Amino acid sequence: MMNTALKRILAYVLDGLIIGVVSSLFDSLMTPFLSPVSFDWLGIAIVLNVEFLLLFYLLYFILFDVLNNGITVGKAITGIRVVVDEPGSITTKQHILRTLLKMISVLFSFIAFIVFILTPQWTLHDSVMNTITVSKQPSNSISEE
């Protein structure tokens, strides 16, 4: 049986594939209509482009976290979910802040991955938001692995 850390990695990879595919499809469909805007500012050429990957990343995790109790497609497939480390349920604000903190971790993904592997499932977003990711048991009881 796979432990929770491996399930989290697999779930994130699956979610990343979904985000990447949807973002790429949308980007290829919209590119003809949304060409980059370029201008010169103080002798510096600046090019602005719409980045759908960032937009879909935010929307995917916030919508699934808020509307589906923290269970993304990847988490559903791997049988894990996010819960508060203390009694109570996660608020909408906590889900959104957790996703934004997860984005910061992604910017430093190599370091975040090493820390995650070396420490017992520690992540920036879980630590700050006081949440944990747990395995769902068939009998609806939840246990940490």
N, C-alpha and C positions, 0 to 999 in steps of 0.2 A: 504494500500500500504506500502511496506517495505521501510524503509529509507536507505540511501546509506551506513551507517555504518554496518547495518545488512547484506546488499547485499555483502559488502566487506568480511565480515566474512564467509558467505556462499560460496562465490566464492573461497576464500582461502581454505576452507575445501574441496570443489569439486576438485580444482586443486591438493591439497595434496593427495586425494584419487587416482587420475589419476597417479600422480608421484609415489606413493607407490606401486600401482598394477604393473605398467610397470617396476619399479625398482626391485620388488620382482620376477617377471617373468624372467627378464633378469639375475638377480642374480642366480636364481635356474638353469637356462640353462647354465650359464657360470661357476658356482662353480666347476664342475668336471675338468675344464680346467685351472682355475686360483686358485690354492691352495695358502694359505698364505705362505709367505716367513718368516722363522724364523732364527735368528742368535743371537749370544752372543756378546755383546759389553761391555767391562769393567765389566764383571760378571753380566750384566743385560740382561735378555732374552727379545729380541725385536721381535715382530710379526707384519709384514706388511700385510695388506689385502686391496684389491680393494674395495672401497665403492661406489657402484653404485647409492645409494640414493642421495648422494651429487652431483654426476655428473649429474644425471637426473634432479635434482632440478635446477641446474645452466642452463643446456641446455633448459629445458622446458620454464623457465621464460625469458631467454634471447632471444630464438628463437621466442616465441610468441610475446614478446614485440617489437622486432626489425622487424620481418616479418609481423606482424598482427596488427600494430599500438597500441600496449599495451593491446590488448584484448586476454586474455587466454580463454580456454574453460569455466572455471568457470565464468569469467566476461561476456562472451557472453550469458551464460544461465541466469545470474542474471541481464543482461541489463546494465552493467556499463563499463566504460573505463577510462583510465588515460589520462589526458591532462596537458599541461603546464599552470601554474597559471598566465601566461602573454602571450601576443600575440606571435604566432609562433608555430612551431611543435617541438616535442621531437626528439632530435638527437639520433643516434645509441649509441654514447658514453653515453648520459644521461640514456638511457634504461639499458645499461650494468652496469653503476655505481649504478643506482637505485636498480637493482637486487642484486648486491653485498651488498649494504646497507641493503636490506631486509633480506639477509642471516644473517647479524650481529644481526638484530632485533630478528630473530628466535632463535639465541643462548640465548637470554634473553627473551624468548617468554612470560613468565608469567608477567614480569615487563612491557614489550611492550604492552601486552594485557590490563593490568590495565590502563596504560597511555592512550591507544587508547579509552577505555571506558570512562575514566574520563575527557578527553579533547575532544573538538569537532573534532573528526576524525584525530587527530594528529598522524603521524607516523614518525619515523626517516628518512626513505627513501623519503617520500614526502616532509618533511621539508627541508632537505638538497638539494634535487634536484628541489625544487620549483614546484612540481607537485601536482595535486589534482585528486581524483577519483570522477567521476560524473555519474549520471544516463543518459542514452540515452533515448530521447523521440521519440515516433513514427514518429514525423514530422521532424526528423533530427535536431531539436533544442536540446540543452543540458542545463540542469539546475542542480544546486547543491541542494541536499536535506538536 
